[in-house]
Amino acid sequence: MTHVDLSARVQTVERGDNERFYDLIARFGEITGTPVLINTSFNVRGEPIVCTPEDAFRCFMRTEMDVLVVGDFMLLKTEQTAEADSGDIDEIFPMD
């Protein structure tokens, strides 16, 4: 993933830095053959950065994300109720 100007900020993690995150990346690599995750700001253009679990859930439900992981909890979009969706993100925060 790159920025609009095609730049990127590649970050690495060693097991001693964050064992849990390192193990997640390693396991993802075992499953997919690609031990790389994209780490990006959690927000939609025009919307403030997600700061709370409630913000995260709201953003998750209004976008095309399939899965949301917060701490030890994993939510699949397909398992959420329609009532949990609170609007189309494009109508609330139009793209610039």
C-alpha positions as CSV (number, residue, x, y, z in Angstrom):
1,M,0.0,0.0,0.0
2,T,1.3,3.4,-0.9
3,H,0.4,7.0,-0.2
4,V,-1.0,9.3,-2.8
5,D,2.5,10.3,-3.7
6,L,3.5,6.6,-4.1
7,S,5.7,6.7,-1.0
8,A,5.5,4.1,1.8
9,R,6.7,3.7,5.3
10,V,7.9,0.1,5.7
11,Q,8.1,-1.0,9.3
12,T,9.5,-4.2,10.7
13,V,9.0,-6.0,14.0
14,E,11.3,-8.4,15.8
15,R,9.9,-11.0,18.2
16,G,11.6,-9.2,21.2
17,D,9.8,-6.0,20.3
18,N,6.3,-7.3,20.4
19,E,6.0,-11.1,20.7
20,R,2.2,-11.2,20.1
21,F,2.3,-9.1,17.0
22,Y,5.3,-10.9,15.6
23,D,3.6,-14.3,16.1
24,L,0.5,-12.9,14.3
25,I,2.6,-11.9,11.3
26,A,4.4,-15.2,11.3
27,R,1.2,-17.2,11.5
28,F,-0.3,-15.1,8.7
29,G,2.7,-15.9,6.7
30,E,2.3,-19.6,7.3
31,I,-1.3,-19.5,6.1
32,T,-0.9,-17.2,3.1
33,G,2.8,-17.5,2.1
34,T,3.1,-13.7,2.6
35,P,4.4,-12.7,6.1
36,V,3.3,-9.1,5.6
37,L,0.5,-7.1,7.1
38,I,-0.6,-3.6,6.1
39,N,-0.6,-1.3,9.1
40,T,-2.6,1.9,8.4
41,S,-4.4,4.6,10.2
42,F,-7.8,3.4,11.2
43,N,-10.2,5.9,9.7
44,V,-11.9,6.8,6.5
45,R,-10.9,9.9,4.6
46,G,-12.6,12.9,6.1
47,E,-13.3,11.1,9.3
48,P,-11.3,11.4,12.6
49,I,-9.0,8.6,13.6
50,V,-10.7,5.8,15.5
51,C,-10.1,6.2,19.2
52,T,-12.5,3.9,21.0
53,P,-13.9,0.4,20.4
54,E,-17.2,2.0,19.6
55,D,-15.5,4.2,16.9
56,A,-13.9,1.0,15.5
57,F,-17.2,-0.9,15.4
58,R,-19.0,2.0,13.7
59,C,-16.2,2.4,11.1
60,F,-16.1,-1.4,10.5
61,M,-19.9,-1.5,9.9
62,R,-19.9,1.5,7.5
63,T,-17.0,0.3,5.3
64,E,-16.2,-2.8,3.2
65,M,-14.0,-4.4,5.9
66,D,-14.7,-8.1,6.5
67,V,-13.2,-8.6,9.9
68,L,-12.5,-6.4,13.0
69,V,-10.1,-7.4,15.7
70,V,-10.0,-5.5,18.9
71,G,-7.8,-7.0,21.6
72,D,-8.9,-10.6,22.0
73,F,-12.1,-10.2,20.1
74,M,-12.7,-10.9,16.4
75,L,-15.9,-9.8,14.7
76,L,-16.9,-11.0,11.2
77,K,-19.1,-8.7,9.2
78,T,-21.2,-11.6,8.1
79,E,-22.1,-12.3,11.7
80,Q,-23.3,-8.8,12.5
81,T,-27.0,-7.8,12.4
82,A,-28.3,-5.3,9.9
83,E,-29.4,-3.1,12.9
84,A,-25.7,-2.7,13.8
85,D,-25.1,-0.8,10.6
86,S,-25.6,2.9,11.1
87,G,-25.4,4.4,7.7
88,D,-23.3,4.6,4.5
89,I,-19.9,6.1,5.2
90,D,-19.9,7.8,1.8
91,E,-23.0,9.8,2.6
92,I,-21.6,10.8,6.1
93,F,-18.0,11.5,5.0
94,P,-17.9,12.3,1.3
95,M,-14.6,11.7,-0.5
96,D,-12.6,14.8,-1.3
